[in-house]
């Protein structure tokens, strides 16, 4: 994949690498993509939460809570593996 940048943006990226936070342009771009993925996931979660708040009340069963717990533990485990 090739990415063309105007000179001011190229210089900005080069400055980020020179500052030592990133070891390469590829690492910097990967970080930007991950941040964008995270932001989109957070936006989606917020939309779902608002949808839930605006919907009719529904009681949660013990099975619901168990599924929520399993999902949360799986997400924490996946996040730890990436770190």
Secondary structure, 3 states (H helix, E strand, C coil): CCCCCCHHHHHHHHHHHHCCCCCCHHHHHHHHHHHHHHHHHHHHHHHHHHHHHHCCCCCCCHHHHHHHHHHHHHHHHHHHHHC
